[in-house]
């Protein structure tokens, strides 16, 4: 059953990568990368369970925190960039 979950997660990760490359807007691409990171966390947790290595959950939690902080940072960067460009166009 967990093997089927791991395979389903891999399929979802591949779909997220496809969406990241063909997303119509920047925010769609960032959301797809965030989805990929979330599915990676789940995959690491399932893999840890299948291999009998509970310390993989610690790795998954650290990866989830890094993924969250990175997505927030990228969104802030593009928000700041858009704000600066808008103020230059008005001047």
N, C-alpha and C positions, 0 to 999 in steps of 0.2 A: 504494500500500500504506500509506504514512504518512497519507494522507488518510482511509483507512478507520480507522486507529488513532485519529486525531483525532476522528472521528465517534463511535467506540465510547467514547472517554473522555468526550465530552460526554453521551452517554446514561448512563454510570455516574455522572457528576456530578449529573445530574438525579435519578437514583434515590437518591443520597445526600442530596440536599436534601429529597426526599419523606420519607425515613427520619428526617431531623432534625426535621421538623415533626410526624410522627405517632409517633415512638418512644415506647414505653410507659414507659420510665424515663429518668432524667436521663443515665445512663451510655450508653444507646443513642444518645441525641441527641449527646452529646459524641463518641462513636465515629464517628457519621455526619459530623459536622463535620470530624473528623480525616481521614476518608476523602475528603471533598470537597477538603481542602487537599492531600492526597497526589495526587489525580487532577489538581488544578490544576498542581502541579509537573510532572507528566508531560506535561500539555497544553502548558505553556510550553516544555518541552524539544522536543516534537514540532513545535510551531509554529516554534521557532527553526531546527530542521533544515529544515523546508519552505521557510522564507523565506531560508535561507542566512545566518542571523545567529547565529554561535556564542556571542556574548555573552549570548544569552538563557539559556544554561546557568548563567551566574553569577547571573542574576536568579532562576532556578529554585532554585538552592542556597540563596540568601538567604531566599527564600520558604519553603523546607522548614524551615530553622532557626527562622524566626519561627513557623511553624505548630507545630512541636514544642514550643517554649518556651511558647506560648500554651496549648496543650492541657494541659501539665503544670501551668501556673499555674491554670487553671480547675479542674482536678481537685483541686489542693491547697486552693483556696478552698472548694470544696464539702465537702471532707473536714474542714477546720477548722470550717466552719459547722455541719456535722453533729455534730462532737465537742462544740462549745459548747452546742448545743441539747440533746444527750444529758445533759451535765453539769447543765444547768439543770433538766431534768425530774427528775433524781435528788435534787436538793437540796430 
